[in-house]
Amino acid sequence: QVVVEIEEGSIRRSAVRMYVIPLLGLISGAQLGLAVEGEIGAIAGAVAGLICAWLITRYVFPRNLPLPRIKK
């Protein structure tokens, strides 16, 4: 039997990092673009917000998340 252990809370932190932050960037960029330039602005703002969120998750958050441990 093999047991795989991960640090408590690491799944939640990874999910927030990979799903919530880009979603917030997409929505906030679209809202800002809509307020400034209408529908075309919303599309451009959504793309810009998504790119900014990707850059934030890529360069701001630490990449050294704990790795799973395998016990035999």
All heavy atoms as TSV, in Angstrom:
chain	resi	resn	atom	element	x	y	z
A	1	GLN	N	N	0.843	-1.173	0.000
A	1	GLN	CA	C	0.000	0.000	0.000
A	1	GLN	C	C	0.897	1.247	0.000
A	1	GLN	O	O	1.869	1.325	0.720
A	1	GLN	CB	C	-0.890	-0.008	1.238
A	1	GLN	CG	C	-1.805	1.157	1.286
A	1	GLN	CD	C	-2.715	1.084	2.507
A	1	GLN	OE1	O	-2.581	0.251	3.373
A	1	GLN	NE2	N	-3.659	2.006	2.565
A	2	VAL	N	N	0.531	2.208	-0.817
A	2	VAL	CA	C	1.263	3.469	-0.917
A	2	VAL	C	C	0.350	4.598	-0.455
A	2	VAL	O	O	-0.806	4.674	-0.847
A	2	VAL	CB	C	1.731	3.727	-2.372
A	2	VAL	CG1	C	2.395	5.074	-2.481
A	2	VAL	CG2	C	2.653	2.616	-2.835
A	3	VAL	N	N	0.884	5.475	0.372
A	3	VAL	CA	C	0.135	6.618	0.879
A	3	VAL	C	C	0.797	7.889	0.354
A	3	VAL	O	O	1.999	8.061	0.480
A	3	VAL	CB	C	0.115	6.628	2.425
A	3	VAL	CG1	C	-0.614	7.849	2.941
A	3	VAL	CG2	C	-0.512	5.363	2.947
A	4	VAL	N	N	-0.007	8.761	-0.256
A	4	VAL	CA	C	0.498	10.039	-0.747
A	4	VAL	C	C	-0.040	11.130	0.170
A	4	VAL	O	O	-1.244	11.241	0.374
A	4	VAL	CB	C	0.056	10.289	-2.208
A	4	VAL	CG1	C	0.550	11.633	-2.685
A	4	VAL	CG2	C	0.544	9.166	-3.105
A	5	GLU	N	N	0.874	11.939	0.727
A	5	GLU	CA	C	0.483	13.013	1.625
A	5	GLU	C	C	0.810	14.357	0.995
A	5	GLU	O	O	1.814	14.498	0.318
A	5	GLU	CB	C	1.253	12.915	2.944
A	5	GLU	CG	C	0.932	11.718	3.775
A	5	GLU	CD	C	1.741	11.696	5.059
A	5	GLU	OE1	O	2.740	12.433	5.171
A	5	GLU	OE2	O	1.360	10.944	5.959
A	6	ILE	N	N	-0.083	15.324	1.233
A	6	ILE	CA	C	0.199	16.696	0.824
A	6	ILE	C	C	-0.066	17.598	2.019
A	6	ILE	O	O	-0.822	17.240	2.928
A	6	ILE	CB	C	-0.651	17.141	-0.383
A	6	ILE	CG1	C	-2.129	16.995	-0.097
A	6	ILE	CG2	C	-0.260	16.393	-1.628
A	6	ILE	CD1	C	-3.004	17.595	-1.156
A	7	GLU	N	N	0.555	18.774	2.006
A	7	GLU	CA	C	0.397	19.705	3.111
A	7	GLU	C	C	-1.035	20.205	3.170
A	7	GLU	O	O	-1.670	20.444	2.138
A	7	GLU	CB	C	1.354	20.878	2.906
A	7	GLU	CG	C	1.377	21.852	4.045
A	7	GLU	CD	C	2.382	22.951	3.798
A	7	GLU	OE1	O	3.519	22.643	3.419
A	7	GLU	OE2	O	1.995	24.121	3.984
A	8	GLU	N	N	-1.536	20.387	4.375
A	8	GLU	CA	C	-2.909	20.857	4.555
A	8	GLU	C	C	-3.067	22.256	3.964
A	8	GLU	O	O	-2.264	23.144	4.190
A	8	GLU	CB	C	-3.245	20.889	6.045
A	8	GLU	CG	C	-4.681	21.214	6.319
A	8	GLU	CD	C	-5.005	21.132	7.796
A	8	GLU	OE1	O	-4.325	20.404	8.528
A	8	GLU	OE2	O	-5.954	21.815	8.195
A	9	GLY	N	N	-4.102	22.443	3.165
A	9	GLY	CA	C	-4.384	23.735	2.561
A	9	GLY	C	C	-3.721	23.964	1.223
A	9	GLY	O	O	-3.987	24.964	0.565
A	10	SER	N	N	-2.853	23.068	0.782
A	10	SER	CA	C	-2.146	23.312	-0.485
A	10	SER	C	C	-3.072	23.190	-1.696
A	10	SER	O	O	-2.882	23.899	-2.680
A	10	SER	CB	C	-0.946	22.373	-0.624
A	10	SER	OG	O	-1.360	21.038	-0.722
A	11	ILE	N	N	-4.075	22.352	-1.627
A	11	ILE	CA	C	-5.036	22.228	-2.729
A	11	ILE	C	C	-5.823	23.536	-2.868
A	11	ILE	O	O	-6.002	24.054	-3.963
A	11	ILE	CB	C	-6.001	21.053	-2.489
A	11	ILE	CG1	C	-5.238	19.759	-2.388
A	11	ILE	CG2	C	-7.082	21.002	-3.560
A	11	ILE	CD1	C	-4.961	19.059	-3.661
A	12	ARG	N	N	-6.267	24.072	-1.740
A	12	ARG	CA	C	-7.030	25.320	-1.762
A	12	ARG	C	C	-6.179	26.474	-2.291
A	12	ARG	O	O	-6.636	27.260	-3.122
A	12	ARG	CB	C	-7.539	25.645	-0.354
A	12	ARG	CG	C	-8.355	26.918	-0.286
A	12	ARG	CD	C	-8.834	27.241	1.135
A	12	ARG	NE	N	-7.881	26.971	2.184
A	12	ARG	CZ	C	-6.875	27.803	2.531
A	12	ARG	NH1	N	-6.721	28.933	1.896
A	12	ARG	NH2	N	-6.067	27.487	3.506
A	13	ARG	N	N	-4.936	26.589	-1.827
A	13	ARG	CA	C	-4.057	27.664	-2.305
A	13	ARG	C	C	-3.807	27.542	-3.802
A	13	ARG	O	O	-3.816	28.537	-4.529
A	13	ARG	CB	C	-2.731	27.639	-1.549
A	13	ARG	CG	C	-2.827	28.212	-0.160
A	13	ARG	CD	C	-1.451	28.415	0.457
A	13	ARG	NE	N	-0.626	27.221	0.466
A	13	ARG	CZ	C	-0.584	26.328	1.459
A	13	ARG	NH1	N	-1.340	26.513	2.520
A	13	ARG	NH2	N	0.193	25.280	1.385
A	14	SER	N	N	-3.598	26.334	-4.269
A	14	SER	CA	C	-3.373	26.130	-5.697
A	14	SER	C	C	-4.615	26.465	-6.508
A	14	SER	O	O	-4.524	27.059	-7.584
A	14	SER	CB	C	-2.962	24.679	-5.969
A	14	SER	OG	O	-1.730	24.396	-5.358
A	15	ALA	N	N	-5.784	26.098	-6.000
A	15	ALA	CA	C	-7.027	26.391	-6.717
A	15	ALA	C	C	-7.274	27.894	-6.796
A	15	ALA	O	O	-7.669	28.406	-7.848
A	15	ALA	CB	C	-8.205	25.691	-6.028
A	16	VAL	N	N	-7.029	28.605	-5.706
A	16	VAL	CA	C	-7.194	30.063	-5.723
A	16	VAL	C	C	-6.229	30.681	-6.720
A	16	VAL	O	O	-6.591	31.543	-7.516
A	16	VAL	CB	C	-6.980	30.653	-4.310
A	16	VAL	CG1	C	-6.803	32.161	-4.351
A	16	VAL	CG2	C	-8.143	30.285	-3.407
A	17	ARG	N	N	-5.011	30.213	-6.689
A	17	ARG	CA	C	-3.984	30.766	-7.583
A	17	ARG	C	C	-4.306	30.523	-9.052
A	17	ARG	O	O	-4.111	31.393	-9.893
A	17	ARG	CB	C	-2.638	30.148	-7.228
A	17	ARG	CG	C	-1.523	30.634	-8.063
A	17	ARG	CD	C	-0.233	30.004	-7.624
A	17	ARG	NE	N	0.818	30.359	-8.553
A	17	ARG	CZ	C	1.955	29.748	-8.650
A	17	ARG	NH1	N	2.224	28.748	-7.853
A	17	ARG	NH2	N	2.841	30.119	-9.522
A	18	MET	N	N	-4.811	29.363	-9.374
A	18	MET	CA	C	-4.999	29.008	-10.779
A	18	MET	C	C	-6.394	29.324	-11.325
A	18	MET	O	O	-6.548	29.419	-12.544
A	18	MET	CB	C	-4.708	27.523	-10.981
A	18	MET	CG	C	-3.283	27.147	-10.628
A	18	MET	SD	S	-2.018	28.175	-11.403
A	18	MET	CE	C	-2.283	27.817	-13.099
A	19	TYR	N	N	-7.395	29.485	-10.469
A	19	TYR	CA	C	-8.754	29.719	-10.961
A	19	TYR	C	C	-9.332	31.064	-10.540
A	19	TYR	O	O	-9.890	31.785	-11.363
A	19	TYR	CB	C	-9.705	28.609	-10.483
A	19	TYR	CG	C	-9.388	27.273	-11.081
A	19	TYR	CD1	C	-8.801	26.270	-10.326
A	19	TYR	CD2	C	-9.659	27.015	-12.413
A	19	TYR	CE1	C	-8.489	25.046	-10.885
A	19	TYR	CE2	C	-9.355	25.791	-12.985
A	19	TYR	CZ	C	-8.776	24.806	-12.210
A	19	TYR	OH	O	-8.460	23.608	-12.760
A	20	VAL	N	N	-9.233	31.412	-9.278
A	20	VAL	CA	C	-9.906	32.601	-8.770
A	20	VAL	C	C	-9.234	33.877	-9.249
A	20	VAL	O	O	-9.911	34.808	-9.713
A	20	VAL	CB	C	-9.998	32.560	-7.222
A	20	VAL	CG1	C	-10.572	33.843	-6.680
A	20	VAL	CG2	C	-10.825	31.363	-6.783
A	21	ILE	N	N	-7.917	33.952	-9.171
A	21	ILE	CA	C	-7.216	35.176	-9.567
A	21	ILE	C	C	-7.406	35.482	-11.051
A	21	ILE	O	O	-7.743	36.624	-11.404
A	21	ILE	CB	C	-5.742	35.111	-9.151
A	21	ILE	CG1	C	-5.662	35.119	-7.620
A	21	ILE	CG2	C	-4.944	36.267	-9.747
A	21	ILE	CD1	C	-4.308	34.875	-7.062
A	22	PRO	N	N	-7.229	34.522	-11.969
A	22	PRO	CA	C	-7.518	34.843	-13.373
A	22	PRO	C	C	-8.979	35.222	-13.624
A	22	PRO	O	O	-9.260	36.117	-14.429
A	22	PRO	CB	C	-7.146	33.562	-14.122
A	22	PRO	CG	C	-6.128	32.917	-13.264
A	22	PRO	CD	C	-6.566	33.220	-11.861
A	23	LEU	N	N	-9.900	34.589	-12.930
A	23	LEU	CA	C	-11.312	34.930	-13.094
A	23	LEU	C	C	-11.587	36.362	-12.624
A	23	LEU	O	O	-12.302	37.115	-13.301
A	23	LEU	CB	C	-12.183	33.941	-12.325
A	23	LEU	CG	C	-13.691	34.124	-12.452
A	23	LEU	CD1	C	-14.121	33.959	-13.900
A	23	LEU	CD2	C	-14.411	33.134	-11.568
A	24	LEU	N	N	-10.998	36.748	-11.503
A	24	LEU	CA	C	-11.166	38.126	-11.033
A	24	LEU	C	C	-10.542	39.122	-12.003
A	24	LEU	O	O	-11.094	40.201	-12.237
A	24	LEU	CB	C	-10.542	38.282	-9.642
A	24	LEU	CG	C	-11.301	37.617	-8.499
A	24	LEU	CD1	C	-10.520	37.761	-7.196
A	24	LEU	CD2	C	-12.689	38.187	-8.360
A	25	GLY	N	N	-9.385	38.788	-12.569
A	25	GLY	CA	C	-8.764	39.662	-13.566
A	25	GLY	C	C	-9.626	39.810	-14.804
A	25	GLY	O	O	-9.784	40.919	-15.342
A	26	LEU	N	N	-10.201	38.717	-15.258
A	26	LEU	CA	C	-11.070	38.734	-16.429
A	26	LEU	C	C	-12.297	39.607	-16.183
A	26	LEU	O	O	-12.624	40.475	-16.992
A	26	LEU	CB	C	-11.488	37.301	-16.774
A	26	LEU	CG	C	-12.418	37.132	-17.952
A	26	LEU	CD1	C	-11.625	37.282	-19.244
A	26	LEU	CD2	C	-13.092	35.787	-17.899
A	27	ILE	N	N	-12.958	39.400	-15.068
A	27	ILE	CA	C	-14.187	40.137	-14.770
A	27	ILE	C	C	-13.903	41.614	-14.510
A	27	ILE	O	O	-14.602	42.491	-15.034
A	27	ILE	CB	C	-14.926	39.490	-13.583
A	27	ILE	CG1	C	-15.457	38.112	-14.001
A	27	ILE	CG2	C	-16.071	40.374	-13.089
A	27	ILE	CD1	C	-16.003	37.286	-12.870
A	28	SER	N	N	-12.880	41.904	-13.713
A	28	SER	CA	C	-12.597	43.310	-13.413
A	28	SER	C	C	-12.114	44.061	-14.652
A	28	SER	O	O	-12.465	45.228	-14.862
A	28	SER	CB	C	-11.586	43.432	-12.275
A	28	SER	OG	O	-10.368	42.823	-12.631
A	29	GLY	N	N	-11.331	43.410	-15.498
A	29	GLY	CA	C	-10.905	44.046	-16.742
A	29	GLY	C	C	-12.076	44.321	-17.661
A	29	GLY	O	O	-12.158	45.386	-18.298
A	30	ALA	N	N	-13.008	43.383	-17.735
A	30	ALA	CA	C	-14.191	43.578	-18.576
A	30	ALA	C	C	-15.061	44.713	-18.048
A	30	ALA	O	O	-15.569	45.531	-18.818
A	30	ALA	CB	C	-14.996	42.285	-18.649
A	31	GLN	N	N	-15.226	44.789	-16.736
A	31	GLN	CA	C	-16.033	45.866	-16.152
A	31	GLN	C	C	-15.391	47.235	-16.386
A	31	GLN	O	O	-16.079	48.200	-16.721
A	31	GLN	CB	C	-16.227	45.636	-14.641
A	31	GLN	CG	C	-17.163	44.510	-14.321
A	31	GLN	CD	C	-18.587	44.805	-14.731
A	31	GLN	OE1	O	-19.012	45.948	-14.827
A	31	GLN	NE2	N	-19.349	43.758	-14.980
A	32	LEU	N	N	-14.098	47.297	-16.208
A	32	LEU	CA	C	-13.396	48.563	-16.433
A	32	LEU	C	C	-13.469	48.977	-17.902
A	32	LEU	O	O	-13.746	50.133	-18.222
A	32	LEU	CB	C	-11.940	48.432	-15.984
A	32	LEU	CG	C	-11.099	49.696	-16.075
A	32	LEU	CD1	C	-11.666	50.769	-15.169
A	32	LEU	CD2	C	-9.668	49.386	-15.704
A	33	GLY	N	N	-13.244	48.019	-18.802
A	33	GLY	CA	C	-13.329	48.322	-20.228
A	33	GLY	C	C	-14.727	48.728	-20.654
A	33	GLY	O	O	-14.892	49.609	-21.502
A	34	LEU	N	N	-15.739	48.109	-20.080
A	34	LEU	CA	C	-17.124	48.455	-20.393
A	34	LEU	C	C	-17.441	49.884	-19.953
A	34	LEU	O	O	-18.107	50.624	-20.674
A	34	LEU	CB	C	-18.074	47.471	-19.713
A	34	LEU	CG	C	-19.556	47.635	-19.992
A	34	LEU	CD1	C	-19.846	47.389	-21.465
A	34	LEU	CD2	C	-20.365	46.692	-19.124
A	35	ALA	N	N	-16.921	50.259	-18.799
A	35	ALA	CA	C	-17.172	51.616	-18.303
A	35	ALA	C	C	-16.474	52.661	-19.159
A	35	ALA	O	O	-16.970	53.771	-19.305
A	35	ALA	CB	C	-16.699	51.721	-16.852
A	36	VAL	N	N	-15.351	52.303	-19.750
A	36	VAL	CA	C	-14.567	53.271	-20.513
A	36	VAL	C	C	-15.022	53.351	-21.965
A	36	VAL	O	O	-15.194	54.441	-22.515
A	36	VAL	CB	C	-13.063	52.927	-20.426
A	36	VAL	CG1	C	-12.239	53.771	-21.370
A	36	VAL	CG2	C	-12.573	53.069	-19.006
A	37	GLU	N	N	-15.229	52.194	-22.616
A	37	GLU	CA	C	-15.408	52.210	-24.074
A	37	GLU	C	C	-16.526	51.313	-24.584
A	37	GLU	O	O	-16.578	51.017	-25.765
A	37	GLU	CB	C	-14.071	51.800	-24.712
A	37	GLU	CG	C	-13.942	52.016	-26.195
A	37	GLU	CD	C	-14.140	53.458	-26.627
A	37	GLU	OE1	O	-13.653	54.359	-25.941
A	37	GLU	OE2	O	-14.787	53.673	-27.672
A	38	GLY	N	N	-17.396	50.828	-23.763
A	38	GLY	CA	C	-18.503	50.015	-24.246
A	38	GLY	C	C	-18.104	48.567	-24.487
A	38	GLY	O	O	-17.224	48.028	-23.827
A	39	GLU	N	N	-18.778	47.938	-25.454
A	39	GLU	CA	C	-18.597	46.501	-25.679
A	39	GLU	C	C	-17.188	46.149	-26.142
A	39	GLU	O	O	-16.604	45.172	-25.658
A	39	GLU	CB	C	-19.615	46.003	-26.700
A	39	GLU	CG	C	-19.596	44.495	-26.864
A	39	GLU	CD	C	-20.686	44.002	-27.789
A	39	GLU	OE1	O	-21.612	44.766	-28.115
A	39	GLU	OE2	O	-20.596	42.843	-28.193
A	40	ILE	N	N	-16.644	46.907	-27.080
A	40	ILE	CA	C	-15.275	46.644	-27.550
A	40	ILE	C	C	-14.287	46.841	-26.408
A	40	ILE	O	O	-13.329	46.080	-26.251
A	40	ILE	CB	C	-14.930	47.555	-28.750
A	40	ILE	CG1	C	-15.846	47.261	-29.930
A	40	ILE	CG2	C	-13.474	47.424	-29.141
A	40	ILE	CD1	C	-15.726	45.850	-30.470
A	41	GLY	N	N	-14.512	47.849	-25.593
A	41	GLY	CA	C	-13.663	48.077	-24.426
A	41	GLY	C	C	-13.750	46.944	-23.423
A	41	GLY	O	O	-12.762	46.590	-22.786
A	42	ALA	N	N	-14.948	46.368	-23.290
A	42	ALA	CA	C	-15.127	45.240	-22.373
A	42	ALA	C	C	-14.327	44.035	-22.843
A	42	ALA	O	O	-13.704	43.340	-22.039
A	42	ALA	CB	C	-16.602	44.888	-22.249
A	43	ILE	N	N	-14.329	43.788	-24.145
A	43	ILE	CA	C	-13.570	42.661	-24.691
A	43	ILE	C	C	-12.073	42.893	-24.492
A	43	ILE	O	O	-11.359	42.006	-24.020
A	43	ILE	CB	C	-13.915	42.454	-26.178
A	43	ILE	CG1	C	-15.373	42.022	-26.324
A	43	ILE	CG2	C	-12.981	41.434	-26.813
A	43	ILE	CD1	C	-15.899	42.070	-27.737
A	44	ALA	N	N	-11.624	44.093	-24.843
A	44	ALA	CA	C	-10.201	44.410	-24.680
A	44	ALA	C	C	-9.809	44.410	-23.207
A	44	ALA	O	O	-8.727	43.924	-22.843
A	44	ALA	CB	C	-9.897	45.766	-25.312
A	45	GLY	N	N	-10.675	44.929	-22.359
A	45	GLY	CA	C	-10.389	44.938	-20.930
A	45	GLY	C	C	-10.336	43.543	-20.341
A	45	GLY	O	O	-9.513	43.255	-19.467
A	46	ALA	N	N	-11.210	42.659	-20.812
A	46	ALA	CA	C	-11.199	41.281	-20.332
A	46	ALA	C	C	-9.895	40.590	-20.703
A	46	ALA	O	O	-9.288	39.898	-19.880
A	46	ALA	CB	C	-12.392	40.518	-20.898
A	47	VAL	N	N	-9.447	40.796	-21.925
A	47	VAL	CA	C	-8.178	40.200	-22.357
A	47	VAL	C	C	-7.022	40.785	-21.550
A	47	VAL	O	O	-6.146	40.050	-21.072
A	47	VAL	CB	C	-7.977	40.396	-23.879
A	47	VAL	CG1	C	-6.575	39.992	-24.295
A	47	VAL	CG2	C	-9.020	39.613	-24.652
A	48	ALA	N	N	-7.017	42.098	-21.386
A	48	ALA	CA	C	-5.948	42.747	-20.621
A	48	ALA	C	C	-5.969	42.304	-19.159
A	48	ALA	O	O	-4.914	42.050	-18.569
A	48	ALA	CB	C	-6.090	44.262	-20.715
A	49	GLY	N	N	-7.144	42.193	-18.574
A	49	GLY	CA	C	-7.251	41.727	-17.195
A	49	GLY	C	C	-6.781	40.302	-17.029
A	49	GLY	O	O	-6.134	39.952	-16.041
A	50	LEU	N	N	-7.083	39.465	-17.996
A	50	LEU	CA	C	-6.638	38.074	-17.947
A	50	LEU	C	C	-5.124	37.983	-18.074
A	50	LEU	O	O	-4.474	37.215	-17.357
A	50	LEU	CB	C	-7.322	37.280	-19.059
A	50	LEU	CG	C	-7.218	35.769	-18.990
A	50	LEU	CD1	C	-7.780	35.250	-17.681
A	50	LEU	CD2	C	-7.941	35.146	-20.159
A	51	ILE	N	N	-4.548	38.793	-18.935
A	51	ILE	CA	C	-3.087	38.805	-19.079
A	51	ILE	C	C	-2.435	39.313	-17.793
A	51	ILE	O	O	-1.439	38.736	-17.328
A	51	ILE	CB	C	-2.674	39.645	-20.303
A	51	ILE	CG1	C	-3.077	38.917	-21.583
A	51	ILE	CG2	C	-1.178	39.936	-20.291
A	51	ILE	CD1	C	-2.930	39.744	-22.841
A	52	CYS	N	N	-2.975	40.370	-17.214
A	52	CYS	CA	C	-2.432	40.885	-15.952
A	52	CYS	C	C	-2.532	39.845	-14.838
A	52	CYS	O	O	-1.596	39.666	-14.052
A	52	CYS	CB	C	-3.159	42.156	-15.544
A	52	CYS	SG	S	-2.751	43.577	-16.549
A	53	ALA	N	N	-3.653	39.153	-14.766
A	53	ALA	CA	C	-3.817	38.116	-13.744
A	53	ALA	C	C	-2.831	36.982	-13.962
A	53	ALA	O	O	-2.272	36.442	-13.000
A	53	ALA	CB	C	-5.254	37.588	-13.763
A	54	TRP	N	N	-2.586	36.617	-15.207
A	54	TRP	CA	C	-1.604	35.577	-15.492
A	54	TRP	C	C	-0.215	36.019	-15.054
A	54	TRP	O	O	0.533	35.239	-14.457
A	54	TRP	CB	C	-1.602	35.227	-16.983
A	54	TRP	CG	C	-0.547	34.228	-17.323
A	54	TRP	CD1	C	-0.598	32.887	-17.095
A	54	TRP	CD2	C	0.718	34.498	-17.923
A	54	TRP	NE1	N	0.567	32.302	-17.524
A	54	TRP	CE2	C	1.386	33.273	-18.038
A	54	TRP	CE3	C	1.344	35.653	-18.376
A	54	TRP	CZ2	C	2.658	33.179	-18.583
A	54	TRP	CZ3	C	2.604	35.548	-18.914
A	54	TRP	CH2	C	3.248	34.328	-19.018
A	55	LEU	N	N	0.132	37.277	-15.338
A	55	LEU	CA	C	1.440	37.788	-14.923
A	55	LEU	C	C	1.562	37.812	-13.404
A	55	LEU	O	O	2.627	37.488	-12.863
A	55	LEU	CB	C	1.666	39.190	-15.498
A	55	LEU	CG	C	1.885	39.247	-17.009
A	55	LEU	CD1	C	1.886	40.697	-17.478
A	55	LEU	CD2	C	3.169	38.552	-17.400
A	56	ILE	N	N	0.491	38.163	-12.726
A	56	ILE	CA	C	0.517	38.172	-11.260
A	56	ILE	C	C	0.729	36.767	-10.721
A	56	ILE	O	O	1.571	36.546	-9.848
A	56	ILE	CB	C	-0.774	38.795	-10.699
A	56	ILE	CG1	C	-0.763	40.294	-10.954
A	56	ILE	CG2	C	-0.937	38.504	-9.211
A	56	ILE	CD1	C	-2.078	40.974	-10.667
A	57	THR	N	N	-0.019	35.799	-11.233
A	57	THR	CA	C	0.143	34.430	-10.736
A	57	THR	C	C	1.501	33.857	-11.113
A	57	THR	O	O	2.045	33.037	-10.394
A	57	THR	CB	C	-0.960	33.493	-11.263
A	57	THR	OG1	O	-0.943	33.498	-12.677
A	57	THR	CG2	C	-2.312	33.901	-10.755
A	58	ARG	N	N	2.046	34.304	-12.202
A	58	ARG	CA	C	3.343	33.772	-12.663
A	58	ARG	C	C	4.514	34.347	-11.886
A	58	ARG	O	O	5.439	33.626	-11.539
A	58	ARG	CB	C	3.492	34.085	-14.152
A	58	ARG	CG	C	4.799	33.738	-14.738
A	58	ARG	CD	C	4.710	32.437	-15.458
A	58	ARG	NE	N	5.930	32.259	-16.218
A	58	ARG	CZ	C	6.677	31.195	-16.117
A	58	ARG	NH1	N	6.305	30.219	-15.337
A	58	ARG	NH2	N	7.776	31.074	-16.815
A	59	TYR	N	N	4.500	35.658	-11.616
A	59	TYR	CA	C	5.681	36.304	-11.067
A	59	TYR	C	C	5.552	36.772	-9.620
A	59	TYR	O	O	6.558	37.005	-8.967
A	59	TYR	CB	C	6.081	37.490	-11.945
A	59	TYR	CG	C	6.509	37.043	-13.315
A	59	TYR	CD1	C	5.727	37.312	-14.424
A	59	TYR	CD2	C	7.675	36.330	-13.493
A	59	TYR	CE1	C	6.110	36.892	-15.687
A	59	TYR	CE2	C	8.068	35.894	-14.741
A	59	TYR	CZ	C	7.280	36.184	-15.842
A	59	TYR	OH	O	7.662	35.756	-17.076
A	60	VAL	N	N	4.353	36.941	-9.108
A	60	VAL	CA	C	4.195	37.464	-7.756
A	60	VAL	C	C	4.130	36.342	-6.732
A	60	VAL	O	O	4.773	36.411	-5.692
A	60	VAL	CB	C	2.944	38.371	-7.659
A	60	VAL	CG1	C	2.672	38.777	-6.229
A	60	VAL	CG2	C	3.128	39.593	-8.537
A	61	PHE	N	N	3.349	35.317	-7.030
A	61	PHE	CA	C	3.185	34.238	-6.064
A	61	PHE	C	C	4.372	33.287	-6.106
A	61	PHE	O	O	4.928	33.029	-7.169
A	61	PHE	CB	C	1.888	33.459	-6.338
A	61	PHE	CG	C	0.667	34.238	-5.982
A	61	PHE	CD1	C	-0.113	34.808	-6.963
A	61	PHE	CD2	C	0.318	34.416	-4.660
A	61	PHE	CE1	C	-1.231	35.533	-6.638
A	61	PHE	CE2	C	-0.809	35.138	-4.321
A	61	PHE	CZ	C	-1.587	35.700	-5.319
A	62	PRO	N	N	4.737	32.748	-4.964
A	62	PRO	CA	C	5.878	31.822	-4.941
A	62	PRO	C	C	5.566	30.544	-5.700
A	62	PRO	O	O	4.442	30.053	-5.685
A	62	PRO	CB	C	6.085	31.549	-3.453
A	62	PRO	CG	C	4.776	31.841	-2.814
A	62	PRO	CD	C	4.134	32.910	-3.646
A	63	ARG	N	N	6.581	30.038	-6.345
A	63	ARG	CA	C	6.398	28.812	-7.126
A	63	ARG	C	C	6.812	27.580	-6.346
A	63	ARG	O	O	6.702	26.466	-6.837
A	63	ARG	CB	C	7.203	28.912	-8.417
A	63	ARG	CG	C	6.712	30.052	-9.280
A	63	ARG	CD	C	7.322	29.993	-10.598
A	63	ARG	NE	N	6.702	28.859	-11.283
A	63	ARG	CZ	C	6.888	28.578	-12.534
A	63	ARG	NH1	N	7.659	29.320	-13.255
A	63	ARG	NH2	N	6.305	27.539	-13.090
A	64	ASN	N	N	7.353	27.758	-5.172
A	64	ASN	CA	C	7.849	26.622	-4.402
A	64	ASN	C	C	6.752	26.043	-3.509
A	64	ASN	O	O	6.873	26.010	-2.302
A	64	ASN	CB	C	9.063	27.037	-3.576
A	64	ASN	CG	C	8.770	28.216	-2.673
A	64	ASN	OD1	O	7.698	28.795	-2.747
A	64	ASN	ND2	N	9.709	28.577	-1.836
A	65	LEU	N	N	5.693	25.588	-4.122
A	65	LEU	CA	C	4.628	24.941	-3.372
A	65	LEU	C	C	5.120	23.583	-2.885
A	65	LEU	O	O	5.944	22.940	-3.537
A	65	LEU	CB	C	3.389	24.775	-4.263
A	65	LEU	CG	C	2.725	26.068	-4.714
A	65	LEU	CD1	C	1.610	25.759	-5.683
A	65	LEU	CD2	C	2.193	26.827	-3.532
A	66	PRO	N	N	4.630	23.156	-1.746
A	66	PRO	CA	C	5.095	21.863	-1.222
A	66	PRO	C	C	4.706	20.718	-2.144
A	66	PRO	O	O	3.604	20.673	-2.687
A	66	PRO	CB	C	4.402	21.746	0.136
A	66	PRO	CG	C	3.305	22.737	0.100
A	66	PRO	CD	C	3.663	23.788	-0.898
A	67	LEU	N	N	5.633	19.806	-2.309
A	67	LEU	CA	C	5.395	18.637	-3.152
A	67	LEU	C	C	4.786	17.517	-2.312
A	67	LEU	O	O	5.027	17.437	-1.111
A	67	LEU	CB	C	6.709	18.162	-3.759
A	67	LEU	CG	C	7.376	19.153	-4.701
A	67	LEU	CD1	C	8.754	18.620	-5.118
A	67	LEU	CD2	C	6.518	19.397	-5.916
A	68	PRO	N	N	4.019	16.649	-2.952
A	68	PRO	CA	C	3.462	15.512	-2.209
A	68	PRO	C	C	4.573	14.582	-1.743
A	68	PRO	O	O	5.594	14.439	-2.400
A	68	PRO	CB	C	2.550	14.818	-3.216
A	68	PRO	CG	C	2.703	15.513	-4.484
A	68	PRO	CD	C	3.573	16.677	-4.311
A	69	ARG	N	N	4.350	13.946	-0.599
A	69	ARG	CA	C	5.296	12.967	-0.079
A	69	ARG	C	C	4.684	11.580	-0.248
A	69	ARG	O	O	3.508	11.395	0.024
A	69	ARG	CB	C	5.586	13.241	1.396
A	69	ARG	CG	C	6.329	14.541	1.622
A	69	ARG	CD	C	6.553	14.783	3.115
A	69	ARG	NE	N	5.318	14.954	3.860
A	69	ARG	CZ	C	4.665	16.102	3.962
A	69	ARG	NH1	N	5.117	17.168	3.366
A	69	ARG	NH2	N	3.559	16.173	4.665
A	70	ILE	N	N	5.491	10.652	-0.673
A	70	ILE	CA	C	5.018	9.275	-0.856
A	70	ILE	C	C	5.585	8.427	0.263
A	70	ILE	O	O	6.790	8.396	0.485
A	70	ILE	CB	C	5.448	8.716	-2.224
A	70	ILE	CG1	C	4.833	9.573	-3.335
A	70	ILE	CG2	C	5.048	7.248	-2.353
A	70	ILE	CD1	C	5.271	9.181	-4.714
A	71	LYS	N	N	4.703	7.749	0.967
A	71	LYS	CA	C	5.107	6.843	2.043
A	71	LYS	C	C	4.769	5.423	1.620
A	71	LYS	O	O	3.709	5.160	1.075
A	71	LYS	CB	C	4.364	7.171	3.329
A	71	LYS	CG	C	4.812	8.449	3.983
A	71	LYS	CD	C	4.125	8.560	5.320
A	71	LYS	CE	C	4.673	9.710	6.108
A	71	LYS	NZ	N	4.077	9.785	7.426
A	72	LYS	N	N	5.674	4.545	1.895
A	72	LYS	CA	C	5.432	3.130	1.566
A	72	LYS	C	C	5.148	2.342	2.810
A	72	LYS	O	O	5.525	2.654	3.876
A	72	LYS	CB	C	6.642	2.542	0.861
A	72	LYS	CG	C	6.840	3.142	-0.508
A	72	LYS	CD	C	7.960	2.466	-1.209
A	72	LYS	CE	C	8.092	3.095	-2.590
A	72	LYS	NZ	N	9.077	2.441	-3.391
